[in-house]
Amino acid sequence: MSSCGSCESEDHSSCHSADAQVAQQDIAITRSLGKIRQKILVMSGKGGVGKSTVAVNLALGLAKKGYKVGLMDVDLHGPDICRMLDLTDSLEPHQTENSLVPPLIYNENVKVVSLEYMMKDRDEAIIWRGPLKIQAIRQFIADMDWGELDYLVVDAPPGTGDEPLSVAQIIANVQAVVVTTPQAVSLADVRKSINFCKTVEMPITGIVENMSGFICPHCEETVDIFSSGGGEKTARDFELPFLGRVPMDPRVVVGGDSGQPYLSSDENSPAVKAFTAVVEAVEQRLPITVKPTAQPAQGLKMATGLQMASGTAGGCGCGDDGCNPDKCDC
């Protein structure tokens, strides 16, 4: 903040106010994350590997086991989660100040947050630079009423840009599930994702090999269109857990387009069995053993359109001895 223009010409009050807002939001983020037991970032090295499909079905699979799950879509330029779950509600202005914003409810065990939830026109292009993306992700955590969750599944855009980097820096103890397809081009990019995780010191829960063969809709035999086994070999090369391979199934595509993801159905195809095995592998590696101890969060109001959160001056319960997360009510 020392390079802020207002600091060079004013009395530093603008910068102090901005610092206070960030500090308050940091407290809200800490409180919100304190009530979430396991955090999972679903990421990929390139687009088109079915990452969002894996994220959605991972969340639904964990929810079917009785866990409380949050699904957060931080693919800000191409948010698809709401469409894949057929969620059409939009954000309404709140009646009271400083109240948390309710996420979308898919069912009794799944809460969803996506930028589409906050847009009046879902076909509008999001033309944002890095700082706005970072602030949006911070508000997704600080200002939404997630409540207590067993798992938070975060769907990130492909690559190693602002969104996955922000998640790694903002969400403490987040672990990555890396999605790839078997062909060499995808595997080359997934190695970059693995090295990204090492650089930012984010543990990797494991690798999922998606689109591993095509299931014939007539005979249900599997044909290796993109070859098979590349994801498993990459996991061995990097000494990472291999969570499983999921074949291509036309019914998975139809389910995503119709807003009825496959693991929300009672189908018993090879793809469903494969997704179920991936869910069980994640559950085994990220078990729910410890209940959260954080106090209930008191978030900051988020206005429609993702305006920057505003702080409250004065009247803080911390007193005069500095900010105390156990007493802060601002």
Secondary structure, DSSP 8 states (H G I E B T S, - for coil): -TT-HHHHHS-SHHHHHHHHHHHHHHHHHHHHHTTEEEEEEEEESSSSS-HHHHHHHHHHHHHHTT--EEEEE--TTS--HHHHTT--------SSTT--B--EEEETTEEEEEGGGG-SSTTS-----HHHHHHHHHHHHHSB---SEEEEEEE--SSSSHHHHHHHHHSTT-EEEEEE-SSHHHHHHHHHHHHHHHHTT--EEEEEEEEEEEE-TTT--EE-TT-S-HHHHHHHHTT--EEEEEEE-HHHHHHHHHT--GGGS----HHHHHHHHHHHHHHHHS-----------------TTT-------S--TTTTS---TTT---
